[in-house]
Amino acid sequence: MMRRREFITLLGGAAAGWPVAARAQQPAVPVIGVVNAGSFEASASRVAAFRKGLSETGYIEGQNVAVEYHWFGGQYDRLPMLMADLVSRRVAVIATPGGTPAAIAAKVATTTIPIVFGTAEDPVKIGLVSSLARPGGNATGINIFLWEVTAKRLGLLHELAPRVIRVAVLNNPGNVPSAEATLRDLPEAARAIGLQIQIFNASTSREIEAAFATLVRDRADALFVAADSFFISRRVQFATLAMRHGIPAAYSTREEVEAGGLMSYGTDVLQMWRQVGVYAGQVLKGAKPADLPVVQATKFEFVINLVTARALGLEVPPSLLARADEVIE
């Protein structure tokens, strides 16, 4: 199957050869550039949520709006060039759902093109907006609180696997905000409940494999996977490796548990993608990012995969099952 990006490139080349009159007859539609660290293959549900948000404002992809999806697969160093390309082509909106590094790169690249972001960082603190209520510039979006729940996620993992003492923590150093937040928040949370942590870094599929080999050799009891869009796109790899080595693992999103991960606790990421779609559509209708308040996520999900728990030999307490928002059986 031809990838969307390749198709767009080919289409652009073909358009260059059309007669001027024919090109003039093509109705102009606004273009939204969506930038995310994951992969197209692993993001179908997120794209569907984004399209749903757009449709709520009257925009249907392929009819009255064009959407370019740019998946950079965790290669954060590609962001400046990617944003420069979008700015040079004057897209109508740059959308960066679920990626603080992408949002920051967009903000650096342009002060005029509207930006709609999804970020787990405080958008005021990192300079995306002047205030949550009145963003004041060319950016607005949704704040999703992935890292504020770090201690809660670690605690739930410990309740689910009470014999755990040594926890391997996997970080993506390419995602600087995520890596810094994990290193800042996790050690104290671990000490508070008597756990020991060891940090591992990975930013490619091969490095994920290598990290697993090392943490297995070092006899880690469990794995804590940091919130990162690239890691989420590799959720099947994580679930496969964790099951193969019999390691209980905690993740940040429901998608990772649906792929076979043991448990997750975090914000509803699909709701965030939908909200980015809604705001992108409102901007196309004429709303200014400066006047659209940053939405703060209030829904948190605790998801347990009971099939995975049983395969790992874990007895899930009824009290924990009762607290779960969803149990996958």
N, C-alpha and C positions, 0 to 999 in steps of 0.2 A: 504494500500500500504506500502510495506517495505521501510523504509527510507534508503537513500543512505549510511549513516554512519553505520547503522546496517548491510546492505548488505556487505560493505567493511569488517566489523568485521567478519561476517560469512565466507566470502570468504577467509579471512586470516587464519581462523581456518581450513577450508577445505584444503587450500594449504599446511598446515603443515603436513597433513596426506598423501599427494601424495608421490609416490615413488621418490627417488632422480633422477632417469633417466627421469621420466616424467616432473619433475620440471625443469630439465636442458633444456628440449625441449621448454619450454615456452619462447617466445621472450621477452627480457627485453625492457620495454618502460620507458621513464622518467616520474617521478611523480611530479605534481605541487600541492602544498598544498595551497588552497584558504581559507583565514580566514576573516570572516565578522561578525559584531555584530547583523545582522538581522536574518531572518529566511528563510529557503529554500522555504517555501510555498509563501512568499511574494517577492521573488527575481527572478522570472522567466525571466523577461525582462533584468535584470542585467546579469544573467548567459548567456543569449543569446548574449548579447553584448560582454561579455568576450570571448565566443566561436568564435564569428565573428572575433575578433582581433587575436586570435590564428590561425584561418584558413587563415588569410591574410599572415601568415608566413609559411603556409604549414602544420600546425599541426591540426589534427582532433581528438577530444576527443574520446577515445574508439578504435582508430585505431593505431596511432603512438605516442600518449601521454595519460597518465592517469591523471585525475584530482580528487583530494579529496576536497570536500567542507565541511568546518567546520563552522557551524552557532552557535554562542554562545549566541544568544538571549539577548544581553545586559548585560550578566554576565562577566563584564570586569575582575573580579578577577580570571577567568579561564584562562586568556591569558598566563601567565608564564608556566603553566603545558602543555597547548596545544602546545606552541612553542617548549618546551623541547622535546615533543613527535616527532614533525616533524624533529627536528634537530637530534635526536637519530636514526631516520630511514633514515636520509640523503636524504631527498627529493631533487629533482633537483632545484626547485625554490619555494620560499615562496611568495605568492601574497597576498597583503593586500589592496584591492581596497576600497577606501572610509572609511578608519578607521585609524586615527592617533594613538590611543592607541595600535592597533594591529601592526602597523608599528614599533613603539617604542619597543614593546615587542619582535618583531622579531630581531631587531637590537641588543637588549640586549642579546638575546639567541645565536646569531651566528655572527661571523665576516667573515665566509667563504662561507656559502650557499647564493646564490644570492637572493636578496629581490626586488620585484617590488611593489611599494606602490602607493596609491592614498591618498593624504592628503590635508586638508584645512589649515594646519599650514605652516609656512615658513620652508621647510625641512632643510635649513642651520641652522636656529635659534634653532631648536630642535635636531640637531645633527645627522640627517639621512644621510646628504651628506656634503662634504667640500665646494662645490659650485654648482650652477645650471648647468653651462656649463660643468664642469668636476667633477662629483660626487666623484670620487676618492676612493671609498670603495666598499662594496658588495651590495649597494642599489642604486636604481634609480626609477623613476616613473613619476607621474603627480601631479602638484600642482593645486588644484581646486577652491581656493578662495571662500569658502562658507561664511566665517565670515566677510570678508572685505565688503560684501554687506548688512550687518545687517541694517545699517541706511537707505539704499535704500528700503529694504523690509518693514521696519516699516513705512516709508513715503508713500509707495504705499498702505499699509493697511489703513492709515489715509485718503488718497485720496478716497479710495473705500468706506470707512465708516466714513465720516467726522464728525459725531456726537460723535464718540468715544473719551473718555477722559481717562478712567481707563483701562489699558492693563495688563492682566495677562501674565506672561512670564514663560513658562515651560522649565525647565532645567533638564538634566540627570547628577547628580553629579558623577556617575560612569565614565562618559566620561569627564575626567578632562580638556583636552584642549578645548573642546566645551563649557563646563560650565564656565571656566575662561574667554574665549573670549566673551561670551555672557554678563557676569557680567561686563566686562571691557568696552565693546563698547555700550551696549544698553542704560544705564542711560543717557549718554550725548546726544545720538540721540533722545531720548524721550523728554528731556528738550528742545531741539532745536525746536521742533514742538508743544510744549505745552501739552505733554502727561504725565500721571503718570503711573508708572509701579510697579507691585508687583510680586516678584519672587516665584515660586512654584517649588518643586523638585519631580521627579518621576524616578524610574529606573525599575519598573515592571508594568505589566498591571493593577494590583490591585491598585498600587500607582497612575496611570493615572486616574483611576476612582475616587479615593479619592481626587485628585487635582481638578478635575472638580466639584465635590460636594462642595468643599471649595470656589472655585472661583465664582461659581454660588451664593452661600450664601453671598459672599462678594460683589456681584453685579458688577463683572467685565464687561466692555463693549465689550471687544475683547480679543483674545488670540494670542500670538506670540509663536510659537513652535520652539525651538532651533534646529539647525542642528545636527542630531544624527542618526546613522544607525538603532539603536533599535527603535527610534520613527518612522522612516520611515517604518519599518516593521509592525508597529501598526497603519498604516494610516487609515485603515477601522474603527478601534475603535475610533480614533480621529474624523473622519468625522461624524460618527454616534452620538457621544456625543455632538459635536459642533452643529449639526443640531437639536438634541433633545432639547437642551437648548437655541437655537437661538443665538449662539455666532459666530460672524465673526472671522475667524482664518487665520493667515498667516503662510506659510510653506516654506521650503527651496528647495523642488524639485517638478517637474512636476507630479511624481507618486502620490504624496499626493493629488494633485488637481484632477487627474484622478479618484481617489477613492472617490471623493465627497467633498474635501476641497475647500475653497473659492478661495484662490489665492496662488501663489508661485513666488519667485524671487530668482534665484541662477544659479549656473553652470549646464551645461548639464551633469548629472551624468552618463547617459548611455555611453556617449562619453568617460568619464573617465574609465569606466570598459573596453570598447573596447581597449583603449590605454594600459591599464595594460595587456590585452591579447596579444597585438602586442609586447610589450617589453618582456613579458614572453617567447613568441615564439622566439624572436631574441636572448635571452639569451640561449635558448636550442640549437640554431644554432651555438653558440660559442661566441656571443658578450659578452663583460664584462660590468657589471653595471657601473664600474668606468668610462667607455668611452661613455656611453649613456646619453646625457644631459637630465636633468629633463624638462619635457614638462610643459608649463604653459597654463592653460585653458584660452581661450579668448572669448568663447561663453557664454552669459548669457541669461536666458529665463525668461520672465514674462508671466505667465499663469493665466487666469481667468476662473473659472467655473461659467458660466452665469446662469445655472440651480440653483446652490446653492445660488447665489446672489439674484435671484428672490424669492427663498423660504425664504430667510432672510429678504425680503422686501427692498433690497438695489437697488437703481437706479444707474446703472453704467454709468458715464459720457461718451459720445461718444469719447472725447479726450483720455480717459483712454483705451477704447476698441481699439482705433487706435494704441496705443503704445504697446499693448499686442502682444507677439509672437504667442500666440495661445489662442483662445476663445473656451471653451467647451460648446456646446449648446445641 
